[in-house]
Amino acid sequence: MKFEYKIYSNILTIEEQKEALTNPWWSYHFAIENIPGSDIKALQAKACEEPYCAYLFAKNIPGADIKYCQEYACQSHYYAYYFAIVIPEADKEYCFKHAYPEDEYGPNRWKSEYNKFIMQKACE
């Protein structure tokens, strides 16, 4: 049976972990299944090769190493922003610096956006 079919049919077993570790998206989906005996650290390492999967791993996998995921999610401006907004344990300043890099947005844009975010959270 094809691996993709097993992922989307929720019929994964621990035996498929080796194949899951060949692709970031598959590693993320395998981790979601929370199969007893699975190697979460190895799955996280593979998932974090892709910024989107790193963001999703931190967001949806209990026990994920948030700092590790953040480092890889923040390789993308887009996911750096969402990581800061969505992940409560995120280092907001670090994420905003990567979401608004100085060479692209100037030296103060990330600070401005960071301060807006902090003020918005304070008013909630």
C-alpha positions as CSV (number, residue, x, y, z in Angstrom):
1,M,0.0,0.0,0.0
2,K,1.4,3.4,-0.9
3,F,2.6,5.6,2.0
4,E,0.6,8.6,1.0
5,Y,-2.6,6.6,1.1
6,K,-1.7,5.4,4.6
7,I,-1.1,9.0,5.8
8,Y,-4.4,10.3,4.5
9,S,-6.3,7.2,5.6
10,N,-5.0,7.3,9.2
11,I,-3.7,3.7,9.1
12,L,0.0,4.4,9.9
13,T,2.0,2.1,12.1
14,I,5.4,2.5,13.7
15,E,6.9,0.4,10.8
16,E,6.2,3.4,8.5
17,Q,8.3,5.8,10.5
18,K,11.4,5.1,8.4
19,E,9.6,6.1,5.2
20,A,8.1,9.2,7.0
21,L,11.6,10.4,7.7
22,T,12.3,10.8,4.0
23,N,10.0,13.8,3.6
24,P,9.2,16.9,5.8
25,W,5.5,16.8,5.1
26,W,5.3,13.1,5.8
27,S,7.3,13.4,9.1
28,Y,4.8,16.1,10.2
29,H,1.8,14.0,9.5
30,F,3.4,10.9,11.1
31,A,4.0,13.0,14.3
32,I,0.3,14.1,14.3
33,E,-0.7,10.5,14.6
34,N,1.2,10.2,17.9
35,I,2.1,6.6,17.4
36,P,3.6,5.0,20.5
37,G,7.3,4.4,20.1
38,S,7.7,7.1,17.4
39,D,10.9,9.2,17.5
40,I,9.5,12.7,17.8
41,K,12.9,14.4,17.8
42,A,13.8,12.7,14.5
43,L,10.4,13.5,13.0
44,Q,10.8,17.1,14.1
45,A,14.3,17.4,12.6
46,K,13.0,16.2,9.3
47,A,9.8,18.3,9.4
48,C,11.9,21.4,10.2
49,E,13.7,21.1,6.9
50,E,10.7,23.0,5.5
51,P,9.6,26.3,7.1
52,Y,5.9,25.6,6.8
53,C,6.3,22.2,8.4
54,A,8.4,23.7,11.2
55,Y,5.6,26.1,11.9
56,L,2.9,23.4,11.8
57,F,5.0,21.1,14.0
58,A,5.3,23.8,16.7
59,K,1.7,24.6,16.4
60,N,0.2,21.1,16.4
61,I,2.6,18.6,18.0
62,P,2.5,18.4,21.8
63,G,6.0,18.4,23.2
64,A,7.6,20.0,20.2
65,D,10.8,21.9,20.8
66,I,9.5,25.4,20.1
67,K,12.9,27.1,19.9
68,Y,14.1,24.5,17.4
69,C,11.0,24.9,15.2
70,Q,11.2,28.6,15.4
71,E,14.7,28.7,14.1
72,Y,13.6,26.9,11.0
73,A,10.2,28.5,10.5
74,C,11.9,31.9,10.6
75,Q,13.9,31.1,7.5
76,S,10.7,32.3,5.7
77,H,9.5,35.9,6.3
78,Y,6.0,34.6,6.0
79,Y,6.2,31.9,8.6
80,A,8.3,34.0,10.9
81,Y,5.4,36.4,11.2
82,Y,2.8,33.6,11.7
83,F,5.1,31.9,14.2
84,A,5.2,35.1,16.3
85,I,1.4,35.6,16.1
86,V,0.2,32.1,16.6
87,I,2.8,30.3,18.8
88,P,2.4,31.6,22.4
89,E,5.9,30.4,23.5
90,A,7.7,32.0,20.5
91,D,10.4,34.6,20.9
92,K,8.4,37.4,19.4
93,E,11.3,39.8,18.9
94,Y,13.4,37.1,17.1
95,C,10.4,36.3,14.8
96,F,9.7,39.9,14.0
97,K,13.3,40.5,13.1
98,H,13.1,37.7,10.6
99,A,9.6,38.6,9.3
100,Y,10.8,42.1,8.5
101,P,14.5,41.9,7.7
102,E,16.4,45.2,7.9
103,D,18.0,44.8,4.4
104,E,14.5,44.6,2.8
105,Y,12.4,46.8,5.1
106,G,14.9,49.1,6.7
107,P,16.3,49.2,10.3
108,N,13.1,50.1,12.1
109,R,10.2,48.3,10.4
110,W,10.5,45.2,12.5
111,K,10.5,47.3,15.7
112,S,7.4,49.2,14.6
113,E,5.5,46.0,13.8
114,Y,6.7,44.3,17.0
115,N,5.5,47.3,19.1
116,K,2.1,47.3,17.3
117,F,1.8,43.6,18.1
118,I,2.7,44.1,21.8
119,M,0.3,47.0,22.1
120,Q,-2.5,44.9,20.5
121,K,-1.9,42.0,22.9
122,A,-1.9,44.4,25.8
123,C,-5.3,45.7,24.8
124,E,-6.9,42.3,24.5
